[in-house]
Amino acid sequence: MGYAKIAVNGYGTVGRRVGTAVNAQYDMEIVGVVKTRPTFEAMTAIDKGFDLYVPDSDMIGAFEKAGIEVAGTLDDLLDKVEIVVDCTPNKVGASYKSLYVEKGVKAIWQGGEAHELAEFSFNAEANYDDAIDRNLARVVSCNTTGLTRALYPLEQEYGVEKARATLIRRAADPGQSNKGPINAIVPALEMPSHHGPDVNTIMPNIEIATTAVKVPSTLMHLHGLTVALKNDFEPEDIVDLYEGRPRIYLVSGGDGVSDTAKIMELSKELGRSRNDMFENAIWKDSISKYQGELYLFQAIHQESDIVPENVDAIRAMCGLESDGAKSIAMTNKKMGIGK
């Protein structure tokens, strides 16, 4: 098995989690991370042993003034790596594509960028094989990742006739004190929302429509799914199916896990890095059958569910492992997923 050297461009909410997850693996390592400003994240990156780079040499002075050592520019970093994981803010990552291509490095973007940027969207369970040896890929958003993880096993086992989902979205991440809404529920007036078409970038044959609202919470997203399956089922069959999936964690209101706050408390008790819940948290007692259709609720931790998908994308694109199930198992073991 080979070994991959990786750059992370953008060391924020996702980037710092990718850095931790990658360095936990035995077949890859972070060579350096890129920050635009000398924030506490830049300081903690160095404390964690990461070499720090900046996008442009004009930014070095600000870091030196703050007493933060810089190893060089993004251009320098790309000369040392095989692949870059772009975790820059939405719509910023696209501006780096020409540089990545010019430098001859493989690149992974996040779901805030358009599918057309990489012309391939990734989910480890659904299309790992298609990512092997690719140069460019996009790991889909937290919500699309969550929907794909829930629907893909159903499609495999029963066939999905159609899926409908209502996404109740957090307004901001916990650290984003400058964002809202504070005292409002904000519907996405684009009907249906963009999340369904994004699922179709991975599962093109699924008929899916989604609607979405934002609420004053920072903890997680909540999905209400209604799925018409092509073959008959009983709720306990779906429970058994999900219990066997590598990135689904079944919770129960009967056990006191009655809301998203309790799920985040559970993740703390599991001893997760940054208290992250990397899996879909599906309420076992919400899995039900009504007029022949499947109903369920799931919670998605927006800060972390895409992180293991980035690790598997690296492994596939760099040709480190040809078997997707083996890669998922390797990633999960090193990240403590499933515990």
VOGU-3710 file (C-alpha; in Angstrom, 3 decimals, decimal comma):
1> mgyakiavng> 0,000/0,000/0,000  1,195/3,514/-0,826  1,476/6,689/1,188  0,033/10,139/0,442  1,295/13,591/1,372  -1,500/16,108/1,701  -2,070/19,851/1,901  -5,135/21,410/3,512  -6,023/24,788/2,040  -8,268/26,471/4,584
11> ygtvgrrvgt> -7,825/25,507/8,217  -11,252/26,365/9,606  -14,259/24,334/10,736  -13,729/21,523/8,227  -10,021/21,945/7,516  -8,837/21,467/11,058  -11,002/18,353/11,394  -9,605/16,960/8,152  -6,103/17,614/9,465  -6,768/15,620/12,634
21> avnaqydmei> -8,479/12,785/10,747  -5,758/12,474/8,110  -2,941/12,380/10,641  -4,753/9,600/12,489  -4,395/7,355/9,411  -1,265/5,282/8,790  -1,150/5,714/5,000  -1,266/9,518/4,727  -0,022/12,674/6,438  -0,562/16,431/6,411
31> vgvvktrptf> 2,491/18,267/5,060  1,067/21,725/5,715  -2,079/23,796/6,187  -2,970/27,191/4,760  -4,461/30,158/6,660  -5,205/33,671/5,480  -5,111/35,388/8,886  -3,064/34,973/12,091  -5,975/33,743/14,212  -6,062/31,314/17,120
41> eamtaidkgf> -6,611/28,552/14,551  -3,248/29,377/12,983  -1,589/29,261/16,397  -3,188/25,941/17,326  -2,220/24,461/13,950  1,431/25,006/14,841  0,827/23,645/18,339  -0,516/20,476/16,700  2,682/20,135/14,677  1,402/21,372/11,309
51> dlyvpdsdmi> 3,601/23,606/9,172  1,703/26,789/8,376  1,495/28,382/4,926  -0,258/31,443/3,527  -1,969/31,917/0,147  0,249/34,807/-0,872  3,603/36,209/0,266  1,968/39,587/0,960  0,302/37,975/3,990  3,498/36,828/5,671
61> gafekagiev> 4,091/40,164/7,396  0,852/39,983/9,372  1,789/36,546/10,677  5,315/37,630/11,584  3,892/40,620/13,450  1,694/38,222/15,434  4,731/36,060/16,215  3,517/33,133/14,091  6,090/31,315/11,988  5,162/30,743/8,344
71> agtlddlldk> 6,797/27,993/6,295  5,990/29,543/2,923  3,171/30,126/0,478  0,521/27,833/-0,941  2,574/27,673/-4,119  5,508/26,306/-2,103  3,298/23,800/-0,303  1,809/22,389/-3,491  5,321/21,468/-4,660  5,569/19,067/-1,699
81> veivvdctpn> 2,271/17,181/-1,911  0,315/14,781/-4,083  -3,150/16,035/-3,221  -4,769/19,137/-1,716  -7,982/19,145/0,283  -9,587/22,530/-0,313  -11,584/23,614/2,742  -11,733/27,310/1,888  -15,073/29,146/2,248  -17,877/28,485/-0,222
91> kvgasyksly> -17,152/29,724/-3,753  -13,527/30,553/-2,876  -12,181/27,110/-3,694  -13,089/27,397/-7,365  -10,574/30,224/-7,759  -7,724/27,828/-6,904  -8,532/25,207/-9,547  -6,183/26,602/-12,180  -3,307/26,653/-9,677  -3,910/23,060/-8,613
101> vekgvkaiwq> -4,040/21,916/-12,231  -0,932/23,922/-13,120  0,951/22,370/-10,199  -0,175/18,881/-11,195  -1,714/18,043/-7,811  -4,962/16,206/-7,257  -7,689/18,255/-5,551  -10,728/17,656/-3,359  -13,303/20,412/-2,820  -16,211/20,579/-0,388
111> ggeahelaef> -19,941/20,734/-1,037  -20,102/24,514/-1,129  -18,602/24,356/-4,600  -20,580/23,367/-7,690  -20,560/19,802/-8,966  -19,308/21,105/-12,305  -16,040/22,319/-10,751  -14,686/18,780/-10,395  -17,311/17,028/-12,552  -17,417/14,288/-9,925
121> sfnaeanydd> -19,148/14,262/-6,535  -18,141/11,703/-3,913  -19,683/9,574/-1,215  -17,627/6,707/0,157  -20,380/4,075/0,245  -22,103/5,029/-2,988  -19,316/5,621/-5,523  -15,875/4,914/-4,052  -14,860/2,831/-7,089  -15,523/5,755/-9,437
131> aidrnlarvv> -13,087/7,936/-7,464  -10,078/5,639/-7,820  -7,150/7,486/-9,433  -9,234/10,596/-10,240  -7,494/13,964/-10,251  -10,445/16,116/-9,137  -13,383/15,417/-6,835  -15,954/17,173/-4,688  -17,116/15,763/-1,360  -20,791/16,675/-1,179
141> scnttgltra> -22,212/18,853/1,592  -23,107/17,682/5,082  -26,806/17,469/4,207  -26,218/15,672/0,910  -23,838/13,283/2,644  -26,493/12,545/5,252  -29,246/12,012/2,684  -27,042/9,754/0,563  -26,050/7,616/3,542  -29,713/7,127/4,431
151> lypleqeygv> -30,989/6,471/0,888  -28,186/4,376/-0,602  -28,815/1,287/1,586  -32,552/1,555/0,872  -31,901/1,696/-2,859  -29,612/-1,320/-2,643  -31,965/-3,437/-0,571  -35,483/-2,376/-1,604  -35,241/0,074/-4,480  -36,381/3,666/-3,989
161> ekaratlirr> -39,454/4,734/-5,939  -39,325/8,297/-4,624  -37,964/10,198/-1,632  -39,136/13,393/0,010  -37,195/15,182/2,720  -37,704/18,277/4,844  -34,417/19,713/6,085  -34,511/21,743/9,289  -31,156/23,427/9,139  -29,026/24,994/11,837
171> aadpgqsnkg> -28,566/28,736/11,357  -24,806/28,767/12,010  -21,974/26,732/13,452  -21,389/27,166/17,212  -18,468/29,555/16,716  -20,211/31,780/14,165  -21,571/34,393/16,562  -21,936/36,888/13,708  -24,557/34,818/11,873  -28,254/34,099/12,313
181> pinaivpale> -31,212/33,928/12,298  -31,546/34,823/15,972  -35,323/34,846/16,360  -36,839/33,587/13,132  -37,558/30,530/11,021  -36,337/31,137/7,492  -37,742/29,018/4,659  -35,694/28,355/1,535  -38,104/29,753/-1,036  -36,422/27,848/-3,829
191> mpshhgpdvn> -38,840/24,949/-4,212  -37,702/22,238/-4,147  -34,403/23,079/-2,465  -31,014/22,371/-4,045  -30,299/19,362/-1,833  -32,260/16,872/-3,926  -30,412/17,643/-7,170  -27,164/17,395/-5,234  -28,066/13,845/-4,156  -28,614/13,119/-7,858
201> timpnieiat> -24,973/13,986/-8,605  -24,169/10,732/-6,769  -27,390/8,717/-7,192  -28,781/9,931/-10,514  -31,629/7,414/-10,665  -33,249/8,414/-7,364  -36,381/10,553/-7,622  -35,964/12,968/-4,729  -37,363/16,364/-3,764  -36,393/18,404/-0,713
211> tavkvpstlm> -37,529/21,505/1,126  -35,521/23,371/3,758  -35,825/25,905/6,574  -33,255/27,511/8,872  -33,913/27,691/12,609  -32,127/29,423/15,540  -29,863/26,517/16,486  -26,157/25,834/16,072  -25,987/22,152/16,949  -27,126/19,978/14,051
221> hlhgltvalk> -29,413/19,665/11,044  -32,585/17,576/11,312  -34,065/15,670/8,354  -37,575/14,297/8,127  -37,612/11,624/5,396  -40,551/9,986/3,654  -39,525/7,244/1,240  -41,644/5,101/-1,056  -39,815/1,810/-1,566  -40,295/-0,498/-4,542
231> ndfepedivd> -40,441/-3,604/-2,347  -42,369/-4,189/0,850  -40,718/-3,793/4,225  -41,387/-3,678/7,941  -39,859/-1,039/10,257  -37,747/-3,646/12,038  -36,221/-4,593/8,675  -35,042/-1,012/8,194  -33,626/-0,951/11,714  -31,646/-4,106/10,948
241> lyegrpriyl> -30,471/-2,647/7,637  -29,204/0,569/9,218  -27,566/-1,252/12,121  -25,226/-2,840/9,596  -24,147/0,396/7,900  -20,728/1,836/8,791  -21,716/5,496/9,209  -25,168/5,325/10,730  -25,629/5,519/14,489  -29,070/4,521/15,782
251> vsggdgvsdt> -30,325/6,474/18,772  -33,547/6,205/20,727  -35,840/8,671/22,417  -36,639/5,874/24,846  -33,010/6,002/25,975  -33,274/9,732/26,619  -31,797/10,841/23,290  -34,794/12,981/22,495  -33,244/15,874/20,552  -30,128/17,190/18,832
261> akimelskel> -28,668/18,549/22,069  -28,799/15,072/23,572  -27,019/13,658/20,510  -24,196/16,136/21,005  -24,036/15,101/24,658  -23,836/11,493/23,509  -20,904/12,322/21,240  -19,096/13,810/24,234  -19,661/10,637/26,233  -18,318/8,609/23,305
271> grsrndmfen> -15,074/10,570/23,669  -15,095/11,856/20,125  -12,538/14,362/18,882  -14,113/17,840/19,247  -17,289/16,013/20,391  -18,046/15,277/16,739  -20,830/12,960/15,572  -19,443/11,709/12,270  -22,358/9,370/11,550  -25,981/10,019/10,679
281> aiwkdsisky> -27,865/9,815/13,972  -31,167/8,111/13,085  -33,881/7,790/15,706  -34,690/4,086/15,788  -38,115/4,775/17,258  -38,943/7,179/14,410  -38,542/4,454/11,770  -42,117/3,668/10,871  -44,451/2,593/8,094  -47,531/4,598/7,135
291> qgelylfqai> -49,682/3,849/4,096  -46,870/1,705/2,762  -44,178/4,398/2,988  -41,121/4,683/5,225  -40,852/7,597/7,663  -37,861/8,518/9,796  -35,960/11,368/11,458  -32,190/11,772/11,336  -29,780/14,358/12,724  -26,665/15,478/10,861
301> hqesdivpen> -23,689/17,098/12,557  -22,806/19,741/10,001  -19,270/20,301/11,276  -18,070/16,735/10,966  -20,049/14,220/8,897  -18,090/14,980/5,704  -14,690/14,524/7,371  -14,376/10,729/7,002  -15,612/11,085/3,419  -12,623/13,341/2,696
311> vdairamcgl> -10,268/10,707/4,081  -11,779/8,006/1,876  -11,671/10,315/-1,145  -7,931/10,805/-0,575  -7,412/7,062/-0,331  -9,342/6,372/-3,545  -7,866/9,208/-5,605  -4,304/8,404/-4,565  -4,775/4,704/-5,242  -3,992/3,711/-1,669
321> esdgaksiam> -6,870/1,205/-1,417  -9,001/-0,242/-4,202  -11,742/-1,638/-1,941  -14,153/1,005/-0,673  -15,430/-1,089/2,218  -11,863/-1,634/3,432  -11,106/2,088/3,216  -14,248/2,960/5,177  -13,321/0,409/7,843  -9,768/1,783/8,072
331> tnkkmgigk> -10,971/5,366/8,348  -13,631/4,493/10,911  -11,216/2,572/13,103  -8,674/5,376/13,282  -11,369/8,031/13,867  -13,287/6,022/16,466  -16,416/5,892/14,315  -18,887/3,231/15,354  -17,777/3,238/18,980
//
